[in-house]
């Protein structure tokens, strides 16, 4: 059974000329959709085919009468059969029509009746008696509901199976998942000195997908900050891309200024708060690291007592934490792979945490810069660090900082989580 839309209008011929063309016209011929534009004047009860009259109480303009509209609606509904119908009045007073509203209408109903007002509107009693809901294209006024009705019909119908070639034709577009669409290009490769982005010419589908997703995030952030604020990003790839965008948009001159010092017992509350936030952040990314009480208060207290805990602050506010050790690490003795150095003279970085407000601000680089300076100052040849194989942000940071993956180590883990960690090293003292 075709998805059916009936549009009650004073200008059916004009609307048929638009809705009967291109994609919707072809879909109607195939039987995927049925769009009927019904002339309201055909249902008047006077020889003049009058559909409007002056408003009670005075005022400018004319009001569409209830009788022709109701008679037209009753005739339409008499042929609706057992369809799930919804009567919608198009008006600037209605709820704003969005992609989410279109998806709802497509999912919940297989028959829409779109009522197009004109002049100064329609008799309120018709709305009260016959209309299920009122929709608006936005906070502006048109001379009639026809443009809005065509917009609703087009938006809903293009999601009906058989209208577009594939579901991906609309699921990847603006607003489907709360983001704007990425930019599109076609031939020629260079037009008036402007070239197609190189990544789109590589043939690497993975890189193209990542580039397009990043552009969606950037465009929404720049063009529709109101939409971006409503996003609830949980996908680890999206979170990583967003961190990269924010980091790249933070020029060195505008980056926050960070101070660092050895952590003290009085910092414990701030450190534990960062640890809880880091655990939640990893959980949203699907990483089972730090999900069972580690790192604990005892671990941080040990860092502090040994002088290995370092707190980074910005304007007096806790921004990041890391443990920087010059001691031998038993867990680094066995590696599935090979370290860059075979001596014991290395420094190790553990328990790196960045407060939520400071992700993407460059404080991660500050942590490793300090680690490398301390290592070299203490005569250590290299800095070693390990991280969960699914910890995308940390893996990306290490790659940017020139750390080389040396293999896999195994932690002592009794909590059922993955004990394997990717191990990295960077030589800092030749």
C-alpha positions in Angstrom: 0.0 0.0 0.0 1.5 3.3 -1.1 2.2 6.0 1.5 -0.6 8.6 0.9 -0.7 12.3 1.4 -3.7 14.5 0.7 -3.2 18.2 0.5 -6.2 20.5 0.9 -5.5 23.7 -1.0 -6.9 26.5 -3.1 -4.1 26.0 -5.7 -4.0 22.3 -6.6 -2.7 22.7 -10.1 0.3 24.7 -9.0 1.2 22.1 -6.4 0.7 19.2 -8.8 3.2 20.9 -11.1 5.9 20.8 -8.4 5.1 17.5 -6.6 4.5 15.6 -9.8 8.1 16.2 -11.1 11.5 14.6 -10.5 12.0 12.1 -7.7 8.5 12.3 -6.1 6.9 12.1 -9.5 8.8 9.0 -10.5 8.0 7.4 -7.1 4.3 8.1 -7.6 4.4 6.4 -11.0 6.0 3.4 -9.4 3.3 3.3 -6.8 5.6 3.9 -3.8 3.7 7.1 -2.8 0.3 8.7 -3.6 0.0 12.5 -3.4 -3.4 14.1 -4.0 -3.9 17.9 -4.2 -7.6 18.5 -3.5 -9.4 21.8 -4.4 -11.2 23.1 -1.4 -13.6 25.3 -3.5 -15.2 22.1 -4.9 -16.8 21.7 -1.5 -18.5 25.0 -1.1 -22.3 25.3 -0.7 -22.9 28.4 -2.7 -22.9 29.3 -6.4 -20.0 31.7 -6.0 -17.8 28.9 -4.6 -17.0 31.2 -1.7 -14.5 29.8 0.8 -13.8 32.9 3.0 -15.6 35.7 4.8 -15.0 38.6 7.1 -13.9 37.9 10.7 -16.2 38.4 13.6 -15.0 41.3 15.8 -13.5 43.1 12.8 -10.0 43.3 11.5 -8.0 43.1 8.3 -8.4 40.3 5.8 -10.6 37.3 5.3 -10.9 34.0 7.2 -11.4 30.6 5.5 -14.8 29.2 6.5 -15.1 25.9 8.4 -17.7 24.3 6.2 -15.8 23.8 2.9 -12.8 22.6 4.8 -14.7 20.1 6.8 -16.6 18.8 3.8 -13.4 18.4 1.9 -11.8 16.6 4.8 -14.7 14.2 5.2 -14.6 13.3 1.5 -10.9 12.5 1.8 -11.3 10.4 4.9 -14.1 8.4 3.3 -11.5 6.9 1.0 -8.8 6.4 3.6 -9.9 2.9 4.5 -7.9 1.5 7.4 -5.0 3.8 7.1 -3.3 5.4 10.1 -4.3 9.0 9.3 -3.1 12.3 10.7 -4.6 15.7 10.0 -2.1 18.5 10.1 -2.7 22.2 9.7 0.2 24.3 8.5 0.5 27.5 10.5 3.3 29.8 11.9 1.7 29.1 15.3 2.6 25.4 15.1 5.4 23.3 16.4 8.6 23.7 14.3 8.9 21.0 11.6 12.2 19.2 11.9 13.8 16.0 10.5 12.8 14.3 13.7 9.2 15.3 13.2 9.4 14.0 9.6 10.7 10.6 10.9 7.9 10.4 13.4 5.2 11.1 10.8 6.7 8.5 8.5 6.9 5.9 11.2 3.6 6.4 13.0 1.3 7.1 10.0 0.7 6.0 6.4 -1.7 8.8 5.5 -1.3 12.5 6.1 -3.8 15.2 5.4 -2.2 18.6 5.1 -4.5 21.5 5.4 -3.3 24.7 3.7 -4.7 27.9 5.2 -4.8 31.2 3.3 -5.7 34.8 3.7 -5.7 35.5 7.5 -6.1 31.9 8.5 -9.0 29.5 9.1 -12.0 29.4 11.4 -10.6 28.3 14.8 -13.6 25.9 15.2 -12.4 23.8 12.3 -8.9 23.4 13.9 -10.5 22.5 17.3 -12.9 19.9 15.7 -10.8 18.3 13.0 -7.1 19.0 13.2 -4.7 16.6 15.0 -1.7 18.8 15.2 -0.3 22.1 13.8 3.2 22.4 12.2 5.3 25.4 11.2 8.3 25.7 8.9 9.7 28.4 11.3 9.2 31.7 12.9 8.0 33.6 9.8 4.8 34.1 7.9 3.9 33.0 4.4 0.8 34.0 2.3 -0.5 30.5 2.5 0.3 26.9 3.7 1.1 25.5 0.3 4.9 26.0 0.5 4.9 24.4 4.0 2.8 21.5 2.8 5.1 20.8 -0.1 8.1 20.9 2.2 6.5 18.4 4.6 5.3 16.1 1.8 8.8 16.1 0.2 10.6 15.5 3.5 8.4 12.7 4.6 8.1 11.0 1.2 11.8 10.8 0.5 12.1 8.4 3.5 9.4 6.0 2.1 11.0 2.8 0.7 11.2 2.9 -3.1 11.4 6.7 -3.4 15.2 7.0 -3.2 17.6 4.5 -4.5 18.9 3.5 -1.0 18.3 4.3 2.6 21.8 5.8 2.9 20.6 8.6 0.5 18.8 10.2 3.5 20.5 8.8 6.6 23.7 10.5 5.7 22.3 13.9 5.1 21.9 17.0 7.3 19.9 16.7 10.5 19.4 12.9 10.3 21.5 12.3 13.4 21.7 15.8 14.7 24.5 16.9 12.5 24.8 18.9 9.2 26.0 17.1 6.1 29.6 17.1 5.0 30.6 19.1 1.8 30.2 17.4 -1.6 32.3 17.7 -4.8 32.1 16.5 -8.4 34.0 17.0 -11.6 36.2 18.8 -12.6 38.9 18.0 -10.0 40.0 21.7 -10.1 37.5 24.5 -10.7 38.5 28.1 -10.9 41.6 27.3 -8.9 39.7 25.4 -6.2 40.7 21.8 -5.9 38.7 18.8 -4.5 40.1 17.8 -1.1 42.9 15.3 -1.7 41.5 12.7 0.7 38.5 12.3 -1.6 40.8 11.2 -4.4 42.7 8.5 -2.5 40.2 5.7 -2.9 40.7 4.9 0.8 37.1 4.5 2.1 38.2 4.6 5.7 39.9 7.9 5.4 37.0 9.3 3.4 34.5 8.2 6.0 36.6 9.8 8.8 37.0 13.0 6.8 33.3 13.3 6.2 32.4 12.7 9.8 34.9 15.3 10.9 33.4 17.8 8.5 29.9 17.1 9.9 31.1 17.9 13.4 33.0 21.0 12.2 30.1 22.4 10.2 27.5 21.8 12.9 29.8 23.4 15.5 30.4 26.4 13.3 27.1 26.9 11.5 24.5 25.6 14.0 26.0 25.9 17.6 22.4 25.5 18.9 22.2 22.1 17.3 25.7 21.2 18.5 24.8 22.0 22.1 21.9 19.4 21.9 24.2 16.6 20.7 25.0 13.7 23.1 28.1 12.3 21.5 29.1 8.9 22.9 30.8 7.2 19.9 34.6 7.0 20.6 35.4 8.0 17.1 33.3 11.2 17.3 34.8 12.1 20.7 38.3 11.7 19.3 37.5 13.8 16.2 36.0 16.5 18.4 39.1 16.6 20.6 41.3 16.9 17.5 39.1 19.8 16.2 39.3 21.7 19.4 43.0 21.1 19.8 43.7 22.4 16.3 41.5 25.4 16.8 43.3 26.4 19.9 46.3 28.5 18.6 49.4 28.4 20.9 48.9 32.0 21.7 45.4 31.3 22.9 46.0 28.0 24.7 45.6 28.0 28.4 48.7 28.6 30.5 49.4 25.6 32.7 51.5 25.4 35.8 52.7 22.2 37.3 54.0 21.0 40.7 54.3 17.9 42.7 50.9 16.8 44.1 50.3 17.1 47.8 47.9 15.2 50.1 45.5 18.3 50.0 45.1 17.7 46.3 43.5 14.3 46.8 39.9 15.4 46.3 40.7 17.0 43.0 42.7 14.0 41.8 39.9 11.6 42.7 37.4 13.8 40.9 39.5 13.7 37.8 39.9 9.9 38.1 36.1 9.4 38.3 35.6 11.6 35.3 38.3 9.7 33.3 36.7 6.4 34.2 33.4 7.6 32.9 35.0 9.0 29.8 36.6 5.7 29.0 33.4 3.8 29.6 31.5 5.9 27.1 34.2 5.0 24.6 33.8 1.3 25.2 37.2 0.9 26.9 37.3 -1.3 29.9 40.3 0.5 31.4 39.9 2.0 34.9 36.4 0.5 35.4 36.9 -1.4 38.6 38.2 1.0 41.2 41.7 1.6 39.7 43.5 3.9 40.1 42.6 3.9 43.8 43.2 6.5 46.5 46.0 4.3 47.8 47.7 4.4 44.4 47.6 8.2 44.3 48.7 8.4 47.9 51.7 6.3 47.0 52.5 8.6 44.1 52.4 11.6 46.4 54.5 10.0 49.1 57.2 9.1 46.6 57.1 12.5 44.9 56.0 10.9 41.7 52.5 12.5 41.4 52.3 15.7 39.4 49.4 18.1 39.3 48.8 20.5 36.4 46.7 23.6 37.1 45.3 26.4 35.1 44.4 29.6 37.0 44.5 27.6 40.2 42.1 25.0 38.9 43.1 21.3 38.6 43.5 20.5 34.9 45.5 17.2 34.7 47.5 14.6 36.7 50.2 12.1 35.9 52.6 9.9 37.8 56.2 10.2 36.5 58.5 7.5 37.8 62.2 7.0 37.5 62.1 3.6 39.2 62.3 0.2 37.5 59.0 -1.3 36.3 58.6 -5.0 36.8 55.7 -5.1 34.3 58.1 -3.8 31.6 60.5 -6.7 32.0 58.5 -8.9 29.7 57.2 -7.6 26.4 55.7 -9.2 23.3 58.0 -7.3 21.0 61.1 -5.3 21.8 61.9 -2.0 23.6 63.9 0.6 21.8 66.5 0.4 24.6 67.7 -2.6 26.5 68.9 -0.8 29.6 67.2 0.1 32.9 67.7 3.8 32.5 64.2 4.9 31.6 61.4 7.0 33.0 57.8 5.8 33.0 54.5 7.7 32.7 51.4 6.3 34.5 47.9 7.4 35.4 47.5 10.2 33.0 44.2 12.1 33.5 42.9 15.2 32.0 39.9 17.1 33.5 36.9 17.3 31.2 37.2 21.1 30.8 40.8 20.8 29.5 40.6 18.0 27.0 41.9 19.2 23.6 43.8 22.2 25.1 47.3 20.8 24.9 47.8 19.8 28.5 48.5 16.2 27.4 51.6 17.5 25.5 52.6 19.4 28.6 52.6 16.2 30.7 54.8 14.4 28.3 57.1 17.4 27.8 57.6 17.4 31.6 58.2 13.7 31.6 60.9 14.0 28.9 62.6 16.9 30.6 62.7 15.1 34.0 63.9 11.9 32.3 66.8 13.6 30.5 67.6 15.7 33.6 67.9 12.5 35.7 70.1 10.8 33.1 67.3 8.5 31.7 67.7 7.6 28.1 64.0 7.2 27.3 60.4 7.5 28.4 58.2 4.5 28.5 54.4 4.4 28.7 51.6 1.9 28.2 47.9 2.3 27.4 44.8 0.3 26.6 44.7 -0.8 23.0 41.2 0.9 22.6 42.2 4.2 24.2 42.0 6.2 21.0 42.8 9.7 22.4 46.0 8.5 24.2 47.1 6.4 21.2 46.7 9.5 19.0 48.6 11.7 21.4 51.5 9.3 21.6 51.7 9.0 17.8 51.8 12.8 17.5 54.5 13.1 20.1 56.8 10.6 18.3 56.4 7.6 20.7 57.0 4.3 18.9 54.9 1.3 19.6 57.3 -1.5 20.8 54.8 -4.3 21.5 52.4 -5.5 24.2 52.9 -6.0 27.9 50.6 -7.8 30.3 49.4 -6.2 33.6 48.4 -8.2 36.7 44.6 -8.0 36.4 42.1 -9.9 38.5 39.0 -7.9 37.6 38.2 -9.7 34.3 39.2 -6.7 32.2 41.7 -6.9 29.3 45.1 -7.0 30.9 47.0 -6.3 27.7 48.5 -2.9 27.0 50.2 -1.4 24.0 53.7 -0.3 25.1 55.5 2.8 23.7 58.9 4.3 24.1 60.7 7.5 23.1 64.4 8.1 23.3 65.1 11.5 24.9 68.9 11.3 25.6 71.4 10.1 23.0 
